[in-house]
Amino acid sequence: MAKYLITGGAGFIGSHFCRMALKQNWCESLVNIDALTYAGNLHNLKEIQADPRYRFVHLDLNSGDVDSIVKETEPDVIIHFAAESHVDRSIEDPGLFLKTNIIGTFNLLNAAKNLQTSKKGLRFVMVSTDEVYGSLEATGQFFEETPFAPRSPYSVSKASADMLATAYHHTFNLQTMVVRCSNNYGPNQFPEKLIPQSIIFALQDRSIPVYGKGTNVRDWIYVEDFVAGIQTVIARGKSGEAYNFGGRSECSNIEVVEMILASLKKPSSLIQFVKDRKGHDFRYSMNFDKAERELNWRPTVKFETGLKETIKWYQSNLVWWEAITSGEYLKFYERNYGEKLVLKGRS
Ligand SMILES: NC(=O)c1ccc[n+]([C@@H]2O[C@H](COP(=O)([O-])OP(=O)(O)OC[C@H]3O[C@@H](n4cnc5c(N)ncnc54)[C@H](O)[C@@H]3O)[C@@H](O)[C@H]2O)c1
């Protein structure tokens, strides 16, 4: 069995990956490198922290000694989740996104390249995004061959990291595979993102900000489906290749918020349309025939079902999100929406 090294395992998708990998015995051991930025949360990993196969390393990929940790750990597979991940924050502070998402990835790729001289067969999975392809109008889909056209500092930084990973395959013969995925949702997602923010605000009977007229369209994938997809890439993916993943669940933002309100039996009057995001991409849509054909992967969770599960999780994990929604999140909300956010305390 393989030794895994994960980056960003205290975040949303990475923590689901860590838990599933150990639960389903995908690996012999798992080392999780994370800088614990505002988005990293060790509570996400509570159920595995005492597992003897698991080890946490608090390290910043931008400045820490990545090379030594990679050398010491000798992984068979590296899965690179760590990133600054919120588009709105990339508009506020592009420099941090270029640093973490490009230089951080470069540092990790170099460490992998160095290890490769003694560890043949090392595999590197770069977690990229559908946003590298840019924005679609009402029709059309993104294929793996679609030319990149990123339009936000976030998507530019991810496109650079994506291409850098493939460049290391061609130039240094490192076995790299890229996974590009549509919008994930599920438990443990930081509340600044549309679905958790809308659930939490609806539960608090406070107005829910929706950009523009809410007509922008995203394809939603349940986080466990994406995590299962990454494991198929580790098992069957080909070096130098990219794989698209999607949920076959396209919805406009307003439809998503209305589904949440209906499920919680809250009124539509809670919706508050706010000034649109700068350069807001209109629509993303993934064609993932390649993953179906070559990896035998397909999404298994219907959006309605996954959304209900997610709502249930936030309802029964008040302590988790209340701890998070204090501090940094309140400050970010105020900067982004120009209004102070006061969340009600738990009764
Ligand atoms: N969430 C989505 O819908 C989605 C969709 C497609 C692709 N992705 C990609 O998947 C990956 C994970 O996304 P997420 O939503 O789980 O993100 P997240 O923001 O929830 O978690 C990111 C994690 O990376 C860590 N991190 C940040 N900077 C770091 C650094 N310099 N060194 C070490 N660790 C650092 C954070 O502490 C955090 O634990 C990202 O690469 C993102 O671009 C996300």
The ligand as a Gaussian input file, in Angstrom:
#p B3LYP/6-31G(d) Opt

LIG

0 1
 N      -13.999000      24.305000      -3.209000
 C      -14.226000      24.166000      -4.501000
 O      -15.377000      24.263000      -4.949000
 C      -13.098000      23.846000      -5.448000
 C      -13.410000      23.535000      -6.790000
 C      -12.363000      23.207000      -7.654000
 C      -11.057000      23.190000      -7.201000
 N      -10.782000      23.525000      -5.907000
 C       -9.385000      23.469000      -5.454000
 O       -9.323000      22.456000      -4.463000
 C       -8.343000      22.777000      -3.472000
 C       -8.957000      22.749000      -2.084000
 O      -10.039000      23.668000      -2.047000
 P      -10.864000      23.914000      -0.692000
 O      -12.168000      24.464000      -1.076000
 O      -10.766000      22.693000       0.156000
 O       -9.968000      25.077000      -0.051000
 P       -9.922000      25.617000       1.458000
 O       -9.728000      27.086000       1.340000
 O      -11.084000      25.119000       2.238000
 O       -8.619000      24.938000       2.081000
 C       -7.319000      25.324000       1.698000
 C       -6.337000      24.725000       2.698000
 O       -5.010000      25.055000       2.253000
 C       -4.259000      25.517000       3.387000
 N       -3.242000      26.465000       2.902000
 C       -3.443000      27.696000       2.364000
 N       -2.259000      28.280000       2.089000
 C       -1.279000      27.401000       2.451000
 C        0.149000      27.423000       2.411000
 N        0.817000      28.486000       1.958000
 N        0.818000      26.337000       2.864000
 C        0.160000      25.262000       3.342000
 N       -1.192000      25.188000       3.431000
 C       -1.905000      26.247000       2.980000
 C       -5.291000      26.209000       4.285000
 O       -4.846000      26.316000       5.620000
 C       -6.502000      25.285000       4.115000
 O       -6.466000      24.229000       5.061000
 C       -7.790000      24.142000      -3.862000
 O       -6.591000      23.941000      -4.580000
 C       -8.869000      24.732000      -4.786000
 O       -8.315000      25.631000      -5.703000
 C      -11.779000      23.852000      -5.024000

